[in-house]
Amino acid sequence: MTHRETFELATKTLRRNPLRSALTLVGITIGVGAVVTMVAVGNGARASIEEQVVAAGMNVITVVAGNYQMKGEDGGGGVVDHQAWFDAGPPDIALVSSHPEDDPMEKHDHPTSRQRLGDSAAGLGAAATLTGADAAAIRSEVRGVQYVSAGVHESARVVRGDRRWFTRLHGAETDLSRIRRSWTFKHGRFFSSRESEDGDQVVVLGTVAHQRLFGGETNPVGAEVRIWNQPFRVIGVVASTNWATTGAVGDDQFDAVYVPLTAVHRLLNLTKLNSITITSRSAGETTNVSRAVTALLRQRHRIGDAHPDDFVVRTQASVALGKGVSRDVARAITGNAPGLEQLTLEQLSKTLERSSRTMTLLLASVAGVSLLVGGIGIMNIMLLSVTERTREIGLRMAIGARSRDVLTQFLAEAVTLSLIGGLIGVVLAIAAASGVERVLRWSADVSFGAIALAVVVAGAVGVFFGLYPARQAARLNPIDALRFE
Amino acid sequence: MLPLIQISDLSKIYVVGDVKVLALRRVSLDITAGEFVTIVGPSGSGKSTFMHILGCLDRPTSGSYVLNGRDVSKLSSDELAHVRNSTIGFVFQSFNLLSRTSAIENVELPLLYNGNTCAASERRQKAMKALSSVGLADRAHHHPNQLSGGQQQRVAIARALMTAPPILLADEPTGNLDTRTSIEVMEIFQQLQRDRGITVIVITHEHQIAEYGTRIIGFRDGRIVSDAPNPRARLASEELEQLPAPVTEVA
């Protein structure tokens, strides 16, 4: 018999007892289904975390002007996060740096540049400590730096016709679009380095601003909006590639508009920066680069050894892990790693590795147990089948089947059972994974490798647990088998 | 001309616990191609053991068995399987058809094991031809439980003929059949012997059935006690004509 015929015969035989065959393969189905689903969810979670980490920029270093002394565990970092502000009330900050615009319900005129950037009130956030020259120095003198974008952060009312939206305004440089790896342009583009240098009055809208000003559907490129009573031409709309961080109202990145830094400086008559955003060439260099930046700025600002920095250098790891990721995942990670801000990247990756190893171990044991149970089920049914079909075996031998033929036949039945069970398990797992994705909003990633492995393992289980019954069948003596009642 | 079957000094000893049972005691026998041999004997006479050895299902303890010019008494079990497939067609008392399997699929079975792969369509064709030769072409897709006993035995005969073996070995083929269907089966055997020259060997404990053979061999206590030609063998076809018309079988 050819292999095809052998398997055709096996399927035909199994179809003669459909209920029993179905019940037998349920064990393998559940085993394989559970494994593939869990691998998918596990992969999805890991991919989601990694995506978050990369999207938030593991290699991103932010230098914020001024050095706020924080009290308590979390105040939102150096830049006042106005969303957190009205979510939670005033953060517990010793030196409160409040802007008139922190209360969006209050009507107010546009404050002067001095009030906004604190030139006149050094110490209150001491926001006047970073300059364009600092940014240029970082770009040219620190090794391992990839991109640098100096920034000014404002809140502004953006007006289009009769619609107005109060939002964050970021004065930025071209490189920002390269630093923000999770960005994708829904319409248009980011401003070019030429527009940036010339201080053109062009604006890129975040999705939320786009939604509020244009209804979200229309392509706004080329339209004109007014900021500070000045006309700005819309050149792009920026959205997130990551479903977990789609912009919401109050989001710093997508409930925002981006304008060339030079334009902001010119219009507000400023030279100071609020922040400098830097990326290191590789995530592993981040710690070194941030140290070098700290040293360079202290030297440039002539800060003596006894004095604290007049700026804050932050890496994004802690921020990334606290935000965007599903709250449970974030809590699990940060809960396992107290003092996350102090963690180096190596430690962090070690933690991730350790938790993923635990997960893999868990999956492997679930897989092992369910496949073992499924395999025993197959063995049980095959033994029963051999006993029931003793006369059939005797007859087949009488008409010329060799022991080997009988062995193959029963082995093929066992393998067919386990493979069909495995394939049904894979189908169910794909369905379950997409269900999990839709209902629980978890990301699940059904990998081809996991499917292939599951099917191969299912087949191997069939061979392993089918071999004993098949050998029992092949060893039968034709005379005894024919006489068997 | 060499006999088709040459058996000399054949013995078979079973060991049951501490007791040795002599099932066959130095049996010698020649069967020529084209004979219709019936073997009769009471149960325990050794005729079943003899049939098993004759059918290459078992090996003798001593003695030789030359089948078709080849000594098969010392072949391995795989070689014996091949001999069974190519040389011997089996018909059993209890038919031994696979349940939940159509008649035609049952008939095809021997071709699955004959070593040279033949296409499924060719197998189907051959099986159909064999079924037609026993008058069951219209029942090809019925399952055994939808067929009468006689029909089931005819399917079994068709199966036995699939590899065109020179020998048909029937073990109590009428044991589960009524008189009329028994005669029908014997008619088929006589036809095969007469028209195709197949050597038919029927083992039975019924003397009436034995009388269809052209040679009757009696067994008792593991020995051949009688071996005589039967010049006035019963003719199944004639007997059938004299029987009252059969009740129409409803499938």
Boltz contact constraints between the chains, C-beta under 6 A:
constraints:
  - contact:
      token1: [A, 1]
      token2: [B, 112]
      max_distance: 6.0
  - contact:
      token1: [A, 2]
      token2: [B, 117]
      max_distance: 6.0
  - contact:
      token1: [A, 16]
      token2: [B, 100]
      max_distance: 6.0
  - contact:
      token1: [A, 392]
      token2: [B, 98]
      max_distance: 6.0
  - contact:
      token1: [A, 395]
      token2: [B, 96]
      max_distance: 6.0
  - contact:
      token1: [A, 398]
      token2: [B, 90]
      max_distance: 6.0
  - contact:
      token1: [A, 399]
      token2: [B, 109]
      max_distance: 6.0
  - contact:
      token1: [A, 399]
      token2: [B, 110]
      max_distance: 6.0
  - contact:
      token1: [A, 400]
      token2: [B, 81]
      max_distance: 6.0
  - contact:
      token1: [A, 400]
      token2: [B, 84]
      max_distance: 6.0
  - contact:
      token1: [A, 400]
      token2: [B, 85]
      max_distance: 6.0
  - contact:
      token1: [A, 400]
      token2: [B, 110]
      max_distance: 6.0
  - contact:
      token1: [A, 400]
      token2: [B, 113]
      max_distance: 6.0
  - contact:
      token1: [A, 401]
      token2: [B, 113]
      max_distance: 6.0
  - contact:
      token1: [A, 402]
      token2: [B, 78]
      max_distance: 6.0
  - contact:
      token1: [A, 402]
      token2: [B, 81]
      max_distance: 6.0
  - contact:
      token1: [A, 478]
      token2: [B, 57]
      max_distance: 6.0
  - contact:
      token1: [A, 479]
      token2: [B, 52]
      max_distance: 6.0
  - contact:
      token1: [A, 479]
      token2: [B, 57]
      max_distance: 6.0
  - contact:
      token1: [A, 479]
      token2: [B, 58]
      max_distance: 6.0
